[in-house]
Amino acid sequence: MPSRNFYSGSGLDRAEHLRDDAEWLRAQLSKSTTRILPVWRTKNLIDTRSRISGEPRPVWLPSLKAARLLELADELIFLGLRDGEVRIALDLSTVEEPSEHPDLAPLGEFVDLREIGPLLPRDEGSILAYARGLAHWHKTHPFCGRCGHPTESTQNGHVRRCSNPDCGTSHFPRSDPAVIMLVHDGDRCLLGRQPFWPPGMHSVLAGFVEPGESLEEAVIREVFEEVTLKVDQVTYHSSQPWPFPSSIMLGFSARALNTEIKVDERELERARWYSREEMLNSPEDESFRLPRRDSIARRLVDDWLKETGS
């Protein structure tokens, strides 16, 4: 069963065995069942009418109607099979202004996934996140990190290989592991705020995993670094791909062993304990709001609020 977290559970068969065959992929472009998902500078193409109605839907182009767009593409990325039919992402970032391009303007508008993610069906949101993540990876890895030569896209968009014959290093899409944890003392939950977040936004603590430490060690270290709390009962909850730009969020809960907070102001603007009653009565305005609905942070909070305390 797919996770309940947003941006997972695409339902795609990623069909890794088909990634070696570039000729096969090209042949799929002449089939009426193949669908193309345009991406532009990490934004996804959304049907304008569906967005106005409040139920945004991505534009899936029949490949036979995308011939001219294929000529503009930076990358052709095989996403996988959906109900046995081929799905391909097309990176059109070289287009200067899609809203003025005759082949793109009538189709819809390119929108940041963060604006519409919670409104999308889970499977569609997951596929858009997948395409966005791969397109971003291609854009940020044009050169070999080992020798500095240009890299070339291979494996139908899933590998970049160094063009230097003396190197030939293969580079793979990356996901940076980050722990995100709901810290509680039984009856209260700790929430913090970073200064660049939208007004009122508060969330649970999080941080990247460092080399040589386990996920549980990362939770303990990050909590202590940010608010000087010691924790135990570090318990895994769930995970979420977070393609903004390339993280995998690993969710935990942890029990605080002390309650006095000292905020590291390099990390947080403020932090404090909140009761369930306070959070259930959140005004959701510029004075205080819970994490965004498409985040694992929100799921951690919501699941904790459903508990009766411990």
N, C-alpha and C positions, 0 to 999 in steps of 0.2 A: 504494500500500500504506500502511495506517495505521502510524504510529510505534509502536514497542514501548513507549514510555513510558506509564505509567498516566495516566488521565484524558484520553486522546486516542484517536482511532479509534472514534468512536461508531457509525459506519455510518449515521447519520441523513442523510437528504436535508433540508437546512435550508429548502428551498423558499422562498427570500426573496420570490419573486413573489407568494406568497399572504399576505404579512404586511399588505398594505394593506386586506384585505377582512374587516372585523369581522363582518359578517353571515354570510359563508361559515364563519367559525370557529364562530359560534354554531350554525349548522346542523349542524356535525359532531358536536355534543354529543348529537344524537338518533340517531346511527348506532352500531350494535352493535360495530363494529370500532374505534371511537375509544377510546384508553386515556388515563387520567388518572394523573399522577404527583404525589402530595401532597408538599408541602414545608412545614415548620413551623419558623420561626425558624432558618433555614439547615440544619435537620436533615432527613434523608430517611426516609420510612416504609419499614421493613424488616419482612418477615414474621417473626414471632417464632419459629416452629418452625424456619425455615431458619437463623436465627441460632444457635439452640441446637445445631443439628447441625453448626455450624462452616462452613456454606456459605451465608452470608446472601444473600438475594435481595430486590430492591425490590418493593414492592407497586404493581402497575399495575391501576388500577380500571377496569372497563368504564364508559364514561361514563353508561350508562343506570342504573347503580347508585350514581352519585355526585351525583344531583340535589340532595339536601339539602346536601351539602358545597359545591356550587357557590354556594349562597346565602350561605355563610360566607366565601367567598374574598376576599382582598385583591386578588389579581391572577390573571388568567387569561393564561398565557404559551404561545404556540404554539412548540413545540420543533422540529417538523418532521415528516417522514414516515419511517416505518420499514416497509419492504416495501409501500409505497404506503398505509399506514394512518396516521391522524393521531395524533400524540402531543402531549399538553398537560400543562404543569405548573400546579399549583394551589397558590397560597400561602395557607396557613391560619393565619397567624401571629396573627390576632385571637382564635383559640381560646385560652382561658386555660390549660387543662390537657387535652391530647389523651387522656391515659390515663383521664380521667374522662368523656370525651365519648361518648355512646352510639353515634354513627356512626363514631367513630375507634378507640376502645379495642379492639373485636374484630378489627381489621384487622392490628395489629402495633404496633411501637413506633418512635418517631422517634429516629434515631441520628445522631451526628456522623459524616460521611463519613470523617474521619481515623481513626476507630476500626475501620472495616471495609473501607476502600478496597482494601488488598492482597488481600482474600479474595473480592472481586467479580470476575466476568468483566469483561474490559477494556472491552467495549462498554457494559455496564451502568454501570460506574463512571464512564465518560466522560459518559454521559447525566445521571447524578445530579450530577456536577460542573457540567455545563452549567446544569441547573435551579437548583442551589444558587447559582451565580454570578449568574444573572439575578435571582433572588429577592432576594439581598443588595443588588444594585445598585438595585432599586426601593425598598427600605427606606431606603437611605442617600441617595437623591436626590429627596426630596419637594418641594424648592424649587429654583427657578431660580438658578443661580450667577451669572447676569448681572444680574437685577433683584430677586430675592428672592421673587417670587410663587410660589404653588403650581404644581407641574407635574402633568400628566395623562398616563396611560399611553396610548400609541397604537401603531400598527403591530403589533397583536396581542402587545404586551408587549416590543417591541424598541426603542422610542423613548419618551422622556418629553418632552412639549412644554409650554413655559411657557403658563400660562393667561392671562397678560396680553396682550391684543390688540395693545398697543403694542410688545411684545417678540416673543413667539411663537418664541423660540429652541428648537430641537430638541436634546435631549441624548441621547447614545448610550452603551451599555454600555462600560465602560472595562476595559482590561487593562494593568496597570502593568509595563513591561518591566524585568526584572532579569537580570543576568548571574550565572552560577554556574560556577565554574571549578575544575578539578582542576589544581593546581600540582605539578609534579614536577621532579626533577633527574636523571631517567633511571631511577635505581634506587629512589628513595624518593618518597613522596607526602606532601604537607602536609595535615594535618587540624587543625581548630580546634574550639573549644567555646564556646558562649555560656552564661552562667550560668543562664538560665531554661529550658534544655533538660532533658529527662528525664535522670536520673542515668546517667552513663557515655556519653551520646550525643556522638559526634564527627562532623564533616562537613567537606566542602570549603568554600571561601570563596564568598561571594556578596554582591551589593549591587545597588541600583537604578541604572539608567541615568539620567544627568543630561542636561538640555537642552543641545543643541549638541555632544554627543560621540557618536562611533561606538561600536558594541558592543565592538570591539577596544580602543578607548581606555578604555572603562569597565572592562574586565578589568584593564588595566595600572594604572589609577588605584586601583581597589579593592584589589588585591593589595598595592600599595605602602602605601596608607593603613592597612591592617589589620596587615601584618606586615613592612613595609619591605623587601620583596623586589622586585627588578626582574626582569621576565620578557620573553621573546620567544617566537616560534613560537606565537602565539595562534591556535588552530585550532578552528573550529566543530565541535560534536559533534551536537547535536540540541536540540529544544525540548520544553517541557511546560507545558500549562495548569495553573496551581496556584491553585484557587479558594478560598484561605484567607487573605484573602478574594478577591483579584482580580488575581493576577499571571500573567505569562507568563515562564517561566524559560527563558533562552537559554544552553545549555550549551556550555562551551569547555574545552579543555586548554591549558596554557601551560608553557613550560620556564623554570625559575628560572635567573637569571644569577649570583646569589649565594645563599648558604645560611644566613647568619646572620640569625636572626629577632629582631625587636623587636615585641612584641605591643602593639597599641593597646587598652588595657584598657577603653576606652569601647565597643569593638566585641566583643572576645573575652575570655573568662576565661583561656584558654591556647591555645597552638598548638605543634605540633612535627612533625618529620619521622617518618614511619613506613615501614619496609621492607615489601615484599610478604609476607615470611614472618610478620611481626607481624600484618598485617591478615588474612592467610589463617587465622591461628590466633586470631582475635579471640574472647575469651571470651563476648562478647555478654551482658554483665552490667553491674552498676552501676559497675564499674571501667573498662570500655571496651566500647563497642558501635559498630557502623558505622551509617550513615544508614538511616532507615526504608526498607523495601523498595519502597514506592510512589513514592519520590522520584527525580527525575532525578539527585540527588546520589549515590544508591546505584548508579544505572546507570553514572555516570561512574567511580565506584570499581571496580565489577565489571568494566567493560570494560578499565580500566587494569591490573587484576590479571591479566587474560588475556594481556596483552602480555608480551613477553620482555625488555623494557627497551629503551632507546634512547640 
